[in-house]
Protein backbone atom coordinates (compact mmCIF):
# COMPACT_ATOMS: atom_id res chain seq x y z
CA UNK A 1 0.00 0.00 0.00
CA UNK A 2 2.83 2.38 0.85
CA UNK A 3 4.57 1.66 -2.47
CA UNK A 4 1.29 2.26 -4.30
CA UNK A 5 0.87 5.62 -2.57
CA UNK A 6 4.40 6.64 -3.60
CA UNK A 7 3.81 5.65 -7.23
CA UNK A 8 0.50 7.52 -7.36
CA UNK A 9 2.03 10.63 -5.81
CA UNK A 10 4.93 10.65 -8.29
CA UNK A 11 2.61 10.06 -11.24
CA UNK A 12 0.33 12.94 -10.22
CA UNK A 13 3.40 15.13 -9.72
CA UNK A 14 4.60 14.35 -13.26
CA UNK A 15 1.27 15.34 -14.79
CA UNK A 16 1.16 18.59 -12.84
CA UNK A 17 4.69 19.50 -13.92
CA UNK A 18 3.99 19.00 -17.62
CA UNK A 19 0.85 21.14 -17.48
CA UNK A 20 2.63 23.83 -15.51
CA UNK A 21 5.42 24.26 -18.10
CA UNK A 22 2.86 24.81 -20.86
CA UNK A 23 3.43 21.68 -22.96
CA UNK A 24 0.35 20.29 -24.71
CA UNK A 25 -1.17 17.09 -23.27
CA UNK A 26 -0.15 14.99 -26.28
CA UNK A 27 3.54 15.93 -26.04
CA UNK A 28 4.26 14.45 -22.61
CA UNK A 29 7.11 11.98 -22.62
CA UNK A 30 6.33 8.42 -21.60
CA UNK A 31 9.00 8.32 -18.87
CA UNK A 32 7.38 11.27 -17.15
CA UNK A 33 4.27 9.20 -16.51
CA UNK A 34 6.19 6.11 -15.42
CA UNK A 35 8.39 6.91 -12.42
CA UNK A 36 11.31 4.60 -11.78
CA UNK A 37 10.80 2.00 -9.00
CA UNK A 38 12.73 2.47 -5.76
CA UNK A 39 16.33 1.32 -6.02
CA UNK A 40 17.06 -2.05 -4.42
CA UNK A 41 19.20 -1.83 -1.26
CA UNK A 42 22.87 -2.59 -1.78
CA UNK A 43 23.99 -2.86 1.86
CA UNK A 44 21.66 -5.09 3.88
CA UNK A 45 22.15 -6.14 7.50
CA UNK A 46 20.13 -9.05 8.91
CA UNK A 47 20.36 -10.08 12.56
CA UNK A 48 17.78 -12.86 12.19
CA UNK A 49 19.03 -16.34 11.18
CA UNK A 50 15.83 -17.24 9.31
CA UNK A 51 15.85 -14.04 7.25
CA UNK A 52 19.58 -14.28 6.57
CA UNK A 53 18.99 -17.72 5.09
CA UNK A 54 16.15 -16.33 3.01
CA UNK A 55 18.28 -13.52 1.60
CA UNK A 56 20.98 -15.93 0.48
CA UNK A 57 18.42 -18.40 -0.88
CA UNK A 58 16.93 -15.76 -3.20
CA UNK A 59 20.32 -14.65 -4.47
CA UNK A 60 20.68 -11.52 -2.33
CA UNK A 61 23.80 -12.75 -0.54
CA UNK A 62 26.07 -10.21 -2.29
CA UNK A 63 23.91 -7.43 -0.82
CA UNK A 64 24.37 -8.65 2.79
CA UNK A 65 27.15 -6.80 4.61
CA UNK A 66 26.64 -8.04 8.19
CA UNK A 67 24.68 -10.67 10.12
CA UNK A 68 23.59 -11.54 13.64
CA UNK A 69 25.44 -13.40 16.37
CA UNK A 70 23.58 -16.67 15.82
CA UNK A 71 23.61 -16.84 12.03
CA UNK A 72 25.23 -20.08 10.89
CA UNK A 73 23.87 -20.83 7.43
CA UNK A 74 24.92 -20.68 4.69
CA UNK A 75 28.66 -20.90 5.31
CA UNK A 76 29.12 -17.58 3.49
CA UNK A 77 27.98 -15.80 6.68
CA UNK A 78 31.11 -16.87 8.54
CA UNK A 79 33.16 -14.20 6.77
CA UNK A 80 30.74 -11.37 7.53
CA UNK A 81 30.83 -8.97 10.51
CA UNK A 82 28.56 -9.80 13.48
CA UNK A 83 26.34 -7.06 14.89
CA UNK A 84 24.55 -8.67 17.84
CA UNK A 85 21.12 -10.24 18.04
CA UNK A 86 17.71 -9.87 19.66
CA UNK A 87 18.75 -8.61 23.09
CA UNK A 88 22.17 -7.13 22.32
CA UNK A 89 22.21 -5.36 18.93
CA UNK A 90 25.43 -3.40 18.38
CA UNK A 91 23.93 -0.13 17.17
CA UNK A 92 27.26 1.64 16.66
CA UNK A 93 28.58 -1.20 14.54
CA UNK A 94 25.38 -1.29 12.52
CA UNK A 95 25.53 2.45 11.81
CA UNK A 96 29.23 2.29 10.94
CA UNK A 97 28.52 -0.20 8.16
CA UNK A 98 26.26 2.35 6.39
CA UNK A 99 23.37 -0.02 5.63
CA UNK A 100 20.48 0.96 3.39
CA UNK A 101 18.24 -1.75 4.90
CA UNK A 102 18.34 -3.44 8.31
CA UNK A 103 16.25 -6.51 9.11
CA UNK A 104 15.24 -6.59 12.78
CA UNK A 105 12.80 -8.42 15.02
CA UNK A 106 9.42 -6.77 15.34
CA UNK A 107 9.92 -6.58 19.11
CA UNK A 108 13.11 -4.48 18.87
CA UNK A 109 11.37 -1.14 19.32
CA UNK A 110 14.42 0.66 20.74
CA UNK A 111 16.61 -0.42 17.83
CA UNK A 112 13.92 0.62 15.38
CA UNK A 113 13.69 4.07 16.97
CA UNK A 114 17.45 4.56 16.62
CA UNK A 115 17.45 3.40 13.00
CA UNK A 116 14.51 5.66 12.20
CA UNK A 117 16.41 8.61 13.66
CA UNK A 118 19.35 7.74 11.40
CA UNK A 119 16.94 7.50 8.45
CA UNK A 120 17.86 3.89 7.77
CA UNK A 121 15.07 1.77 6.25
CA UNK A 122 13.94 -1.21 8.33
CA UNK A 123 12.25 -4.53 7.63
CA UNK A 124 10.62 -5.75 10.86
CA UNK A 125 10.24 -9.53 11.12
CA UNK A 126 8.03 -11.54 13.49
CA UNK A 127 8.09 -15.30 14.04
CA UNK A 128 4.67 -16.68 13.14
CA UNK A 129 3.25 -19.73 11.43
CA UNK A 130 4.53 -21.97 8.67
CA UNK A 131 2.63 -20.08 5.96
CA UNK A 132 4.45 -16.89 6.93
CA UNK A 133 7.79 -18.36 5.83
CA UNK A 134 6.95 -18.12 2.14
CA UNK A 135 5.09 -14.85 2.65
CA UNK A 136 8.26 -13.37 4.15
CA UNK A 137 10.42 -14.75 1.34
CA UNK A 138 8.21 -13.08 -1.26
CA UNK A 139 8.12 -9.79 0.65
CA UNK A 140 11.90 -9.79 0.96
CA UNK A 141 12.27 -10.53 -2.72
CA UNK A 142 10.22 -7.46 -3.57
CA UNK A 143 12.11 -5.35 -1.04
CA UNK A 144 15.61 -6.26 -2.22
CA UNK A 145 14.99 -6.50 -5.96
CA UNK A 146 14.90 -10.29 -6.19
CA UNK A 147 11.19 -10.80 -6.76
CA UNK A 148 11.37 -13.50 -9.45
CA UNK A 149 13.93 -15.57 -7.56
CA UNK A 150 11.96 -15.22 -4.33
CA UNK A 151 8.79 -16.46 -6.00
CA UNK A 152 10.68 -19.46 -7.37
CA UNK A 153 12.07 -20.33 -3.93
CA UNK A 154 8.69 -19.91 -2.24
CA UNK A 155 6.95 -22.03 -4.88
CA UNK A 156 9.45 -24.86 -4.45
CA UNK A 157 9.01 -24.82 -0.67
CA UNK A 158 5.23 -24.94 -0.96
CA UNK A 159 5.38 -27.77 -3.49
CA UNK A 160 7.70 -29.84 -1.31
CA UNK A 161 5.50 -29.35 1.77
CA UNK A 162 2.45 -30.36 -0.25
CA UNK A 163 4.27 -33.53 -1.35
CA UNK A 164 4.99 -34.50 2.27
CA UNK A 165 1.39 -33.85 3.28
CA UNK A 166 0.22 -36.04 0.42
CA UNK A 167 2.56 -38.85 1.44
CA UNK A 168 1.26 -38.99 5.04
CA UNK A 169 -2.39 -38.29 4.21
CA UNK A 170 -4.70 -40.94 5.60
CA UNK A 171 -2.16 -42.28 8.10
CA UNK A 172 -3.00 -42.29 11.79
CA UNK A 173 -1.56 -39.20 13.47
CA UNK A 174 0.44 -40.07 16.60
CA UNK A 175 -0.06 -37.83 19.63
CA UNK A 176 3.20 -35.86 19.75
CA UNK A 177 4.95 -33.51 22.14
CA UNK A 178 7.70 -31.40 20.62
CA UNK A 179 10.26 -30.21 23.17
CA UNK A 180 12.69 -27.46 22.21
CA UNK A 181 14.24 -26.66 25.62
CA UNK A 182 14.86 -28.25 29.01
CA UNK A 183 17.58 -28.46 31.62
CA UNK A 184 20.41 -30.83 30.63
CA UNK A 185 20.03 -34.32 32.06
CA UNK A 186 16.78 -33.44 33.83
CA UNK A 187 13.07 -33.16 33.15
CA UNK A 188 12.92 -29.62 34.48
CA UNK A 189 12.39 -26.36 32.66
CA UNK A 190 10.68 -28.14 29.78
CA UNK A 191 9.36 -25.94 26.99
CA UNK A 192 7.26 -27.50 24.25
CA UNK A 193 5.39 -26.31 21.21
CA UNK A 194 1.91 -24.97 21.89
CA UNK A 195 -0.95 -24.89 19.41
CA UNK A 196 0.29 -22.02 17.23
CA UNK A 197 3.57 -21.21 15.51
CA UNK A 198 5.81 -22.74 12.89
CA UNK A 199 6.91 -25.76 14.98
CA UNK A 200 3.29 -26.73 15.64
CA UNK A 201 2.51 -26.28 11.95
CA UNK A 202 5.51 -28.35 10.87
CA UNK A 203 4.53 -31.27 13.12
CA UNK A 204 0.96 -31.15 11.82
CA UNK A 205 2.18 -31.03 8.20
CA UNK A 206 4.41 -34.03 8.90
CA UNK A 207 1.47 -36.11 10.07
CA UNK A 208 1.62 -35.64 13.83
CA UNK A 209 -0.99 -34.41 16.32
CA UNK A 210 0.30 -31.88 18.84
CA UNK A 211 -0.79 -32.89 22.36
CA UNK A 212 -0.77 -29.20 23.36
CA UNK A 213 -2.73 -28.02 20.31
CA UNK A 214 -5.49 -26.63 22.53
CA UNK A 215 -3.07 -24.17 24.18
CA UNK A 216 -2.91 -21.32 21.68
CA UNK A 217 0.62 -20.20 22.42
CA UNK A 218 3.88 -20.80 20.58
CA UNK A 219 5.58 -22.11 23.72
CA UNK A 220 4.19 -24.07 26.66
CA UNK A 221 6.04 -24.71 29.91
CA UNK A 222 5.32 -28.42 30.15
CA UNK A 223 5.61 -30.03 33.56
CA UNK A 224 6.11 -33.77 33.88
CA UNK A 225 2.58 -33.92 35.31
CA UNK A 226 1.20 -32.30 32.15
CA UNK A 227 3.12 -34.72 29.95
CA UNK A 228 1.88 -37.68 31.97
CA UNK A 229 -1.68 -36.40 31.61
CA UNK A 230 -1.41 -35.81 27.85
CA UNK A 231 0.13 -39.28 27.22
CA UNK A 232 2.12 -38.52 24.04
CA UNK A 233 2.89 -41.43 21.74
CA UNK A 234 5.95 -39.66 20.33
CA UNK A 235 8.39 -37.27 21.97
CA UNK A 236 10.45 -35.11 19.61
CA UNK A 237 13.35 -33.20 21.14
CA UNK A 238 14.74 -30.50 18.90
CA UNK A 239 18.28 -29.21 19.04
CA UNK A 240 19.70 -26.51 16.81
CA UNK A 241 23.11 -28.11 16.47
CA UNK A 242 24.75 -31.52 16.38
CA UNK A 243 24.73 -33.55 19.60
CA UNK A 244 27.31 -36.28 20.32
CA UNK A 245 25.85 -39.79 20.21
CA UNK A 246 26.79 -40.38 23.85
CA UNK A 247 24.91 -37.24 24.92
CA UNK A 248 21.88 -38.26 22.89
CA UNK A 249 21.82 -41.67 24.57
CA UNK A 250 22.08 -40.18 28.06
CA UNK A 251 19.47 -37.50 27.41
CA UNK A 252 17.06 -40.05 25.98
CA UNK A 253 17.49 -42.18 29.10
CA UNK A 254 16.33 -39.27 31.27
CA UNK A 255 12.78 -39.83 30.01
CA UNK A 256 12.67 -43.34 31.50
CA UNK A 257 11.36 -41.94 34.78
CA UNK A 258 8.07 -41.38 32.90
CA UNK A 259 7.75 -45.07 32.07
CA UNK A 260 3.96 -44.92 31.88
CA UNK A 261 4.04 -42.42 28.99
CA UNK A 262 3.37 -44.36 25.75
CA UNK A 263 6.27 -42.71 23.89
CA UNK A 264 8.71 -43.80 26.58
CA UNK A 265 7.24 -47.27 26.92
CA UNK A 266 7.51 -47.94 23.18
CA UNK A 267 10.88 -46.26 22.70
CA UNK A 268 9.58 -43.42 20.54
CA UNK A 269 11.67 -40.64 22.04
CA UNK A 270 13.68 -38.98 19.28
CA UNK A 271 16.39 -36.32 19.24
CA UNK A 272 16.43 -34.23 16.09
CA UNK A 273 19.68 -32.30 16.26
CA UNK A 274 19.39 -30.22 13.12
CA UNK A 275 19.26 -26.46 12.65
CA UNK A 276 16.62 -26.86 9.96
CA UNK A 277 14.18 -27.98 12.64
CA UNK A 278 14.34 -24.75 14.64
CA UNK A 279 14.86 -22.03 12.02
CA UNK A 280 11.73 -20.98 10.05
CA UNK A 281 13.66 -20.30 6.89
CA UNK A 282 13.94 -21.65 3.34
CA UNK A 283 14.94 -25.13 4.58
CA UNK A 284 11.66 -25.59 6.43
CA UNK A 285 10.30 -28.09 3.91
CA UNK A 286 13.36 -30.26 4.50
CA UNK A 287 12.64 -30.15 8.24
CA UNK A 288 9.02 -31.19 7.69
CA UNK A 289 10.17 -34.17 5.66
CA UNK A 290 12.61 -35.06 8.45
CA UNK A 291 9.75 -34.93 10.97
CA UNK A 292 7.56 -37.04 8.69
CA UNK A 293 10.23 -39.69 8.28
CA UNK A 294 10.49 -39.85 12.08
CA UNK A 295 6.74 -39.99 12.72
CA UNK A 296 5.87 -42.21 9.74
CA UNK A 297 8.89 -44.24 8.63
CA UNK A 298 6.53 -46.68 6.93
CA UNK A 299 5.52 -43.97 4.44
CA UNK A 300 9.07 -43.58 3.15
CA UNK A 301 10.04 -47.18 2.50
C-alpha positions as CSV (number, residue, x, y, z in Angstrom):
1,X,0.0,0.0,0.0
2,X,2.8,2.4,0.8
3,X,4.6,1.7,-2.5
4,X,1.3,2.3,-4.3
5,X,0.9,5.6,-2.6
6,X,4.4,6.6,-3.6
7,X,3.8,5.6,-7.2
8,X,0.5,7.5,-7.4
9,X,2.0,10.6,-5.8
10,X,4.9,10.6,-8.3
11,X,2.6,10.1,-11.2
12,X,0.3,12.9,-10.2
13,X,3.4,15.1,-9.7
14,X,4.6,14.4,-13.3
15,X,1.3,15.3,-14.8
16,X,1.2,18.6,-12.8
17,X,4.7,19.5,-13.9
18,X,4.0,19.0,-17.6
19,X,0.9,21.1,-17.5
20,X,2.6,23.8,-15.5
21,X,5.4,24.3,-18.1
22,X,2.9,24.8,-20.9
23,X,3.4,21.7,-23.0
24,X,0.3,20.3,-24.7
25,X,-1.2,17.1,-23.3
26,X,-0.1,15.0,-26.3
27,X,3.5,15.9,-26.0
28,X,4.3,14.4,-22.6
29,X,7.1,12.0,-22.6
30,X,6.3,8.4,-21.6
31,X,9.0,8.3,-18.9
32,X,7.4,11.3,-17.1
33,X,4.3,9.2,-16.5
34,X,6.2,6.1,-15.4
35,X,8.4,6.9,-12.4
36,X,11.3,4.6,-11.8
37,X,10.8,2.0,-9.0
38,X,12.7,2.5,-5.8
39,X,16.3,1.3,-6.0
40,X,17.1,-2.1,-4.4
41,X,19.2,-1.8,-1.3
42,X,22.9,-2.6,-1.8
43,X,24.0,-2.9,1.9
44,X,21.7,-5.1,3.9
45,X,22.1,-6.1,7.5
46,X,20.1,-9.0,8.9
47,X,20.4,-10.1,12.6
48,X,17.8,-12.9,12.2
49,X,19.0,-16.3,11.2
50,X,15.8,-17.2,9.3
51,X,15.9,-14.0,7.2
52,X,19.6,-14.3,6.6
53,X,19.0,-17.7,5.1
54,X,16.1,-16.3,3.0
55,X,18.3,-13.5,1.6
56,X,21.0,-15.9,0.5
57,X,18.4,-18.4,-0.9
58,X,16.9,-15.8,-3.2
59,X,20.3,-14.6,-4.5
60,X,20.7,-11.5,-2.3
61,X,23.8,-12.8,-0.5
62,X,26.1,-10.2,-2.3
63,X,23.9,-7.4,-0.8
64,X,24.4,-8.7,2.8
65,X,27.2,-6.8,4.6
66,X,26.6,-8.0,8.2
67,X,24.7,-10.7,10.1
68,X,23.6,-11.5,13.6
69,X,25.4,-13.4,16.4
70,X,23.6,-16.7,15.8
71,X,23.6,-16.8,12.0
72,X,25.2,-20.1,10.9
73,X,23.9,-20.8,7.4
74,X,24.9,-20.7,4.7
75,X,28.7,-20.9,5.3
76,X,29.1,-17.6,3.5
77,X,28.0,-15.8,6.7
78,X,31.1,-16.9,8.5
79,X,33.2,-14.2,6.8
80,X,30.7,-11.4,7.5
81,X,30.8,-9.0,10.5
82,X,28.6,-9.8,13.5
83,X,26.3,-7.1,14.9
84,X,24.6,-8.7,17.8
85,X,21.1,-10.2,18.0
86,X,17.7,-9.9,19.7
87,X,18.7,-8.6,23.1
88,X,22.2,-7.1,22.3
89,X,22.2,-5.4,18.9
90,X,25.4,-3.4,18.4
91,X,23.9,-0.1,17.2
92,X,27.3,1.6,16.7
93,X,28.6,-1.2,14.5
94,X,25.4,-1.3,12.5
95,X,25.5,2.4,11.8
96,X,29.2,2.3,10.9
97,X,28.5,-0.2,8.2
98,X,26.3,2.3,6.4
99,X,23.4,0.0,5.6
100,X,20.5,1.0,3.4
101,X,18.2,-1.8,4.9
102,X,18.3,-3.4,8.3
103,X,16.3,-6.5,9.1
104,X,15.2,-6.6,12.8
105,X,12.8,-8.4,15.0
106,X,9.4,-6.8,15.3
107,X,9.9,-6.6,19.1
108,X,13.1,-4.5,18.9
109,X,11.4,-1.1,19.3
110,X,14.4,0.7,20.7
111,X,16.6,-0.4,17.8
112,X,13.9,0.6,15.4
113,X,13.7,4.1,17.0
114,X,17.5,4.6,16.6
115,X,17.5,3.4,13.0
116,X,14.5,5.7,12.2
117,X,16.4,8.6,13.7
118,X,19.4,7.7,11.4
119,X,16.9,7.5,8.4
120,X,17.9,3.9,7.8
121,X,15.1,1.8,6.3
122,X,13.9,-1.2,8.3
123,X,12.2,-4.5,7.6
124,X,10.6,-5.8,10.9
125,X,10.2,-9.5,11.1
126,X,8.0,-11.5,13.5
127,X,8.1,-15.3,14.0
128,X,4.7,-16.7,13.1
129,X,3.2,-19.7,11.4
130,X,4.5,-22.0,8.7
131,X,2.6,-20.1,6.0
132,X,4.5,-16.9,6.9
133,X,7.8,-18.4,5.8
134,X,7.0,-18.1,2.1
135,X,5.1,-14.9,2.6
136,X,8.3,-13.4,4.1
137,X,10.4,-14.7,1.3
138,X,8.2,-13.1,-1.3
139,X,8.1,-9.8,0.6
140,X,11.9,-9.8,1.0
141,X,12.3,-10.5,-2.7
142,X,10.2,-7.5,-3.6
143,X,12.1,-5.4,-1.0
144,X,15.6,-6.3,-2.2
145,X,15.0,-6.5,-6.0
146,X,14.9,-10.3,-6.2
147,X,11.2,-10.8,-6.8
148,X,11.4,-13.5,-9.4
149,X,13.9,-15.6,-7.6
150,X,12.0,-15.2,-4.3
151,X,8.8,-16.5,-6.0
152,X,10.7,-19.5,-7.4
153,X,12.1,-20.3,-3.9
154,X,8.7,-19.9,-2.2
155,X,6.9,-22.0,-4.9
156,X,9.5,-24.9,-4.5
157,X,9.0,-24.8,-0.7
158,X,5.2,-24.9,-1.0
159,X,5.4,-27.8,-3.5
160,X,7.7,-29.8,-1.3
161,X,5.5,-29.3,1.8
162,X,2.5,-30.4,-0.3
163,X,4.3,-33.5,-1.3
164,X,5.0,-34.5,2.3
165,X,1.4,-33.9,3.3
166,X,0.2,-36.0,0.4
167,X,2.6,-38.8,1.4
168,X,1.3,-39.0,5.0
169,X,-2.4,-38.3,4.2
170,X,-4.7,-40.9,5.6
171,X,-2.2,-42.3,8.1
172,X,-3.0,-42.3,11.8
173,X,-1.6,-39.2,13.5
174,X,0.4,-40.1,16.6
175,X,-0.1,-37.8,19.6
176,X,3.2,-35.9,19.7
177,X,4.9,-33.5,22.1
178,X,7.7,-31.4,20.6
179,X,10.3,-30.2,23.2
180,X,12.7,-27.5,22.2
181,X,14.2,-26.7,25.6
182,X,14.9,-28.2,29.0
183,X,17.6,-28.5,31.6
184,X,20.4,-30.8,30.6
185,X,20.0,-34.3,32.1
186,X,16.8,-33.4,33.8
187,X,13.1,-33.2,33.2
188,X,12.9,-29.6,34.5
189,X,12.4,-26.4,32.7
190,X,10.7,-28.1,29.8
191,X,9.4,-25.9,27.0
192,X,7.3,-27.5,24.3
193,X,5.4,-26.3,21.2
194,X,1.9,-25.0,21.9
195,X,-0.9,-24.9,19.4
196,X,0.3,-22.0,17.2
197,X,3.6,-21.2,15.5
198,X,5.8,-22.7,12.9
199,X,6.9,-25.8,15.0
200,X,3.3,-26.7,15.6
201,X,2.5,-26.3,12.0
202,X,5.5,-28.4,10.9
203,X,4.5,-31.3,13.1
204,X,1.0,-31.2,11.8
205,X,2.2,-31.0,8.2
206,X,4.4,-34.0,8.9
207,X,1.5,-36.1,10.1
208,X,1.6,-35.6,13.8
209,X,-1.0,-34.4,16.3
210,X,0.3,-31.9,18.8
211,X,-0.8,-32.9,22.4
212,X,-0.8,-29.2,23.4
213,X,-2.7,-28.0,20.3
214,X,-5.5,-26.6,22.5
215,X,-3.1,-24.2,24.2
216,X,-2.9,-21.3,21.7
217,X,0.6,-20.2,22.4
218,X,3.9,-20.8,20.6
219,X,5.6,-22.1,23.7
220,X,4.2,-24.1,26.7
221,X,6.0,-24.7,29.9
222,X,5.3,-28.4,30.2
223,X,5.6,-30.0,33.6
224,X,6.1,-33.8,33.9
225,X,2.6,-33.9,35.3
226,X,1.2,-32.3,32.2
227,X,3.1,-34.7,29.9
228,X,1.9,-37.7,32.0
229,X,-1.7,-36.4,31.6
230,X,-1.4,-35.8,27.8
231,X,0.1,-39.3,27.2
232,X,2.1,-38.5,24.0
233,X,2.9,-41.4,21.7
234,X,5.9,-39.7,20.3
235,X,8.4,-37.3,22.0
236,X,10.5,-35.1,19.6
237,X,13.4,-33.2,21.1
238,X,14.7,-30.5,18.9
239,X,18.3,-29.2,19.0
240,X,19.7,-26.5,16.8
241,X,23.1,-28.1,16.5
242,X,24.7,-31.5,16.4
243,X,24.7,-33.6,19.6
244,X,27.3,-36.3,20.3
245,X,25.9,-39.8,20.2
246,X,26.8,-40.4,23.8
247,X,24.9,-37.2,24.9
248,X,21.9,-38.3,22.9
249,X,21.8,-41.7,24.6
250,X,22.1,-40.2,28.1
251,X,19.5,-37.5,27.4
252,X,17.1,-40.0,26.0
253,X,17.5,-42.2,29.1
254,X,16.3,-39.3,31.3
255,X,12.8,-39.8,30.0
256,X,12.7,-43.3,31.5
257,X,11.4,-41.9,34.8
258,X,8.1,-41.4,32.9
259,X,7.7,-45.1,32.1
260,X,4.0,-44.9,31.9
261,X,4.0,-42.4,29.0
262,X,3.4,-44.4,25.8
263,X,6.3,-42.7,23.9
264,X,8.7,-43.8,26.6
265,X,7.2,-47.3,26.9
266,X,7.5,-47.9,23.2
267,X,10.9,-46.3,22.7
268,X,9.6,-43.4,20.5
269,X,11.7,-40.6,22.0
270,X,13.7,-39.0,19.3
271,X,16.4,-36.3,19.2
272,X,16.4,-34.2,16.1
273,X,19.7,-32.3,16.3
274,X,19.4,-30.2,13.1
275,X,19.3,-26.5,12.7
276,X,16.6,-26.9,10.0
277,X,14.2,-28.0,12.6
278,X,14.3,-24.7,14.6
279,X,14.9,-22.0,12.0
280,X,11.7,-21.0,10.0
281,X,13.7,-20.3,6.9
282,X,13.9,-21.7,3.3
283,X,14.9,-25.1,4.6
284,X,11.7,-25.6,6.4
285,X,10.3,-28.1,3.9
286,X,13.4,-30.3,4.5
287,X,12.6,-30.1,8.2
288,X,9.0,-31.2,7.7
289,X,10.2,-34.2,5.7
290,X,12.6,-35.1,8.4
291,X,9.8,-34.9,11.0
292,X,7.6,-37.0,8.7
293,X,10.2,-39.7,8.3
294,X,10.5,-39.8,12.1
295,X,6.7,-40.0,12.7
296,X,5.9,-42.2,9.7
297,X,8.9,-44.2,8.6
298,X,6.5,-46.7,6.9
299,X,5.5,-44.0,4.4
300,X,9.1,-43.6,3.1
301,X,10.0,-47.2,2.5
